Amino acid sequence: MIWWKEVIELDKKNETLRIDFNKLLDILKAVYTLTDIKISLYDTENRMLLSYPKEQSCFCRMVREYELEQCLRNDADGFAWCKKQGRLISYCCHAGLKEVIVPVMQNQTVVAYIMFGQMLMERDLERQKDRLIRNYSWLAKEEQIIKDAVDRLTACGEEKIRAATMLVEICISYLLSQRIVFLEEKRFMERLDTFIDNHLEEELNPDMICSYFGMHRTSLYQAVRQVTGCGIMAYIRKRRLDEAKRLLKEGGMTVTRIAGQVGFRDYNYFLRVFKQETGVSCRDYRKREQSSCTKLQ
């Protein structure tokens, strides 16, 4: 039975990630069956949503019991680096195990991450094992327990990791094309409006917005033009003017202060643009709106 679940709604970005868990679990199982490597899906807040196998390896479970904060910091740094690069990354965690993070990109925006790892490298395998046993012998009363846990870790060569990475990238394309994992697109403009409104006083530009949403300029321009029919800078100006109208209608603030609060550094330019937009001056607009409110009362 296929079921849809709204996994998460982030107030900070007002976004909804939707996942068909049944199909996703089947895909993660298939990847694990072929690679023998643990694989997990994370959201953009670094929270694990689904993993196969569900349990951590014995060694990682023991490490996380005492070093959870450091493990989570490693993950967060990896996700941040992956988002900044906009491509897969490979690194070693603080314990020395190999991890790979592949971004799930929808319209060139990072909407989730797939991580696979907790691996040892086949090259210098025995030296790696000895180092882990030496560094973490304190985790158990008997050293043999640590040795057994280390021996059960998956060991991979570079070629296998490259193959696993290609397989994961193919799976991500399938997940997106079949909408097994996707960000609800209609919410993007709500998220954009919230971001613009929260930064009206600043010198907003496309690069700032792209950095926040983790998307490319072309995707931003296309998304905004498709919905609004105008470019991103024209849309930002419209949001500034809409807020200026609201403040003028409320009263209590000078026109000069309003201009600065909605992000216009040049007061004369603000007056000119406002009149072009409304057909009247700021002063006349305020009189007209306040007069209308008085009549309604």
Disulfide bonds with the S-S distance in Angstrom:
none
